[in-house]
Amino acid sequence: MSGTILHPPVTWAQRNDVLFVTVNIETKDPEIKITEDSLLFKAVGLPENKNYEVTLNFLKKINPDKVAQKNSGRCYEFIITKADTKSEYWASLTNDKKKPPYLKVDFNKWKDEGSDDEEQPEAAGAGFGDGMGGMGNFNDLMSSMGGAGGMMGGDGKPSFDDLDDEQDSDDEEIPDLEEAKK
């Protein structure tokens, strides 16, 4: 095991009332300490057994009693409730003067500040489901999508019935190759 401590890659996104923080390492049994000002994450990364540690000193206060966390195998995900749930978007996740190189925006979860009115966090696939305190259920979201708008047939296979039967130039017969002149 290496004595060097590395920073794991961390991604984040937010809504008016919550932060989404993902620590992108595969690990088991990490040491996690969450206060109203910070998140400490220590772990041994798998399979290489390297030591990882990151402390995120939040820009503003959070509610440490309302934090949902999930180890999804390849990463460790957190949904953290802001202390002021009526607040506006934070300018950054941390109070660091410079952005740390291991911290990046998670554009898959990011919503612009004005778009919160249209969609709640659980509808964006952010809720983990089962016991996450009103955060929504990801499984319900996926099952409500059904056949992705009619693209799938009843047997779960793609249906191409709505495609036109037009002729394509690729369907034309290929002419024989001419013999090389000797």
Residue pairs with C-beta under 8 A, 6 or more apart in sequence:
1 44
1 49
1 50
1 51
2 49
2 50
2 51
3 51
4 50
4 51
5 51
5 52
5 53
6 45
6 50
6 51
6 52
6 53
7 52
7 53
7 54
7 100
7 101
7 102
8 23
8 24
8 25
8 41
8 43
8 45
8 52
8 54
8 102
9 23
9 24
9 25
9 102
9 104
10 21
10 22
10 23
10 24
10 54
10 56
10 102
10 103
10 104
11 21
11 22
11 24
11 103
11 104
11 105
11 106
12 19
12 20
12 21
12 22
12 93
12 103
12 104
12 105
12 106
13 19
13 20
13 105
13 106
13 107
13 108
13 109
13 110
13 111
14 20
14 89
14 90
14 93
14 110
15 111
15 116
15 121
16 82
16 85
16 86
16 87
16 88
16 89
16 113
16 116
17 81
17 82
17 85
17 86
17 87
18 79
18 80
18 81
18 82
18 121
18 126
19 58
19 62
19 78
19 79
19 80
19 82
19 90
19 93
20 77
20 78
20 79
20 80
20 106
20 109
20 126
21 39
21 56
21 77
21 78
21 80
21 93
22 75
22 76
22 77
22 78
22 106
23 30
23 41
23 43
23 54
23 75
23 76
23 77
23 78
24 74
24 75
25 43
25 45
25 46
25 52
25 75
25 76
26 45
26 46
26 47
26 73
26 74
26 75
27 43
27 44
27 45
27 46
27 52
27 71
27 76
28 46
28 71
29 43
30 41
30 42
30 43
30 71
30 76
31 40
31 41
31 42
31 43
32 39
32 40
32 41
32 42
32 69
33 39
33 40
34 40
34 62
34 64
34 67
34 80
35 64
36 61
36 62
36 63
36 64
36 83
37 57
37 58
37 61
37 62
38 55
38 56
38 57
38 58
39 55
39 56
39 58
39 78
39 80
40 53
40 54
40 55
41 52
41 53
41 54
41 55
41 56
41 76
42 51
42 52
42 53
43 51
43 52
43 53
43 76
44 50
44 51
44 52
45 51
45 52
54 102
56 93
56 94
56 103
57 94
57 95
57 96
58 93
58 94
58 95
59 90
59 91
59 92
59 93
59 94
59 95
60 82
60 83
60 84
60 87
60 90
61 82
61 83
61 84
62 80
62 81
62 82
62 83
63 80
63 81
63 82
63 83
66 80
66 81
66 133
67 78
67 79
67 80
67 81
68 78
68 79
68 128
68 132
68 133
68 135
69 76
69 77
69 78
69 79
70 76
70 77
70 128
71 77
77 128
79 121
79 126
79 127
79 128
79 132
79 135
88 113
89 113
92 99
93 103
94 100
94 103
109 124
109 125
109 126
111 119
111 124
120 136
121 127
121 135
121 136
122 135
122 136
122 137
122 138
122 141
123 136
123 141
125 138
125 141
126 135
126 136
127 135
127 136
127 137
127 138
127 141
128 135
128 138
129 135
129 136
129 137
129 138
129 139
129 140
130 137
147 153
150 159
151 158
151 159
152 158
152 159
153 159
